[in-house]
């Protein structure tokens, strides 16, 4: 983890730094519940897990789009919400919740998905939240119809608001997770670095950069190495770390396949030097996971991380030029305008940055990607981006059937592997439930 930057460091980053120095991977769930009692129970369950973990409060859909009156109405009537309505509950209630569960050894991050989040940031500051995440591109293109220009202005205000606090919140770029899948690694790396530079431009030095597991572990190792190298070059005065996301696309449907893809993401995190991992559970393909399922996944991930620390890596990074492509995209984007924010607006308006298969009105949607025969994610068509497609034969239309086939690549790979071979390396059956996954002589134990 890089040396500390010039700004004050909050307890979220301090916790990540201390864990990394001790050789431990920090694991984190996706978790959000509407009522205070259940949210408290979830955070306490994560805090008590046999894992090096941080807490998560994920906000509901109404709050993400600033429809706080609908969130308040749902609380009054008992209508179901798919997350925690932070603004509707109010900063005082949220602060009481955090005071009851968080601390130096258990900081909590709020995750939201809002393109225009200034009211959320005001509420988070008032509630004393440790960390949050997003960005002007990564929370605009996938989740909103707001123009990128408006998102850039809103996120600039948010960054300046938290930068003015005595101890700013930690802010994580979501740029390495665009659409969850089928975005080639060089663009994911470039967007994560560009958003981090945007945060720095608006006064923040306590930040993290993201990357989402894709379809080829060797390619992912190369991508994370490129991300770390570029961050080291471009963020010398910041305290930063890398957070890896377990695959965010179509998830395996068998329990064993789900744990295998999680296992691969944990091993990837350890091998790549990533400091933090956002996990998923076997329930992801079917429904919102329970507290117990989240805890089981965290404990499983922690056990795998400890197992991996004693192994000789059996996967090597590819060498396909991801660093060079990402650096080209970053440098050529920054040349478009005097500020990072305006550079991002101009880059998307010209198709100079173009996320494949993204339907947002400010995205050119001329670029295309495909999964090749070896499972690597490659450019089929770069659109107007200043990139070269290595193999001319790859320039072919992607049909609807072909797109669906690619979207299901990891689902088939991990489910088929288990149906064919019927084993999960080093894992054995144990009843599920809180605390069911324990490290037994460094052998991970899986609750099927």
Secondary structure, 3 states (H helix, E strand, C coil): CCCCCCCCCCHHHHHHHHHHHCCCCEEECCCCCCCHHHHHHHHHHHHHCCCCEEEEEEECHHHHCCCHHHHHHHHHHCCCCCCECHHHHCHHHHHHHHHHHCECCECEEEECCCCCCHHHHHHHHHHCCCEEEECCCCCCCCCCCCCHHHHHHHHHHHHHHHHCCCCCCEEEECHHHCCCCCCCHHHHHHHHHHHHHHHHHCCCCEEEEEEECCCCHHHHHHHHHHHHHHHHHHCCCCEEEEEEECCCCCCCCCHHHHHHHHHHHHHHHHHHCCCEEECCCHHHHCCCCCHHHHHHHHHHHHHHHHHHHCCCCCCCCCCCCHHHHHHHHHHHHHCCCCCHHHHHHHHHHCCCCCCCCCCCCCCCCCCEEEECCCCCEEEEECCCCCCCCCCHHHCCCCCHHHHHHHHCHHHHHHHHHHHHHCCCCCCCECCCCCCCCCCECCECCECC
